[in-house]
Amino acid sequence: MTVNVDALIHSLGKSYSDLLDAELIPYKTPPTGFSGDPDISLDMAKEGVYLSFRRDGRILKEITLRIQNDKATHWEFPNELPFGLRKVMPMAWVHSTYGQPLRSVEPKVVMRREVGRADLYSVEGFSPLLYMQIRYDMADYVQKITFFPPSELRW
């Protein structure tokens, strides 16, 4: 089943029930989280989409697209990508297409686990302001893309 990623991005700040009513979520699994955590989430693994909500009001605050999935054999992101993004994107292509990032974090090793570079961009022509964080693998190919409003910036 495919998900309308562009419509989800334009729905940041809306409630879970609004997303269900608009039929943007293909099944009715409610978001969950640990007791006491201010955030809850819904991982739509088959669709490659991870949604993060504020527990209070179940308000959509962040959308992560899993472009690569090392756990699935022959994985290809199943949805149409917005803003000219592609299903295979080397870092050089991202930089030539979107320019230099606002901020960047170099690759590193954390507890013997390799973590690739991360770049932060603002999405042009989007009102209100929207950020796009691109996470790369160690070979400098896009692994995940997260969209969020400035209120969620934790850089």
Secondary structure, 3 states (H helix, E strand, C coil): CCCCHHHHHCCCCCEHHHHHHCCCCCCCCCCECCCCCCEEEEEEHHHCEEEEEECCCCEEEEEEEECCCCCCCCCCCCCCCCCCCCCCCEHHHHHHHHCCCCEEECCEEECCEEECCEEEEECCCCCCCCEEEEEECCCCEEEEEEEECHHHCCC
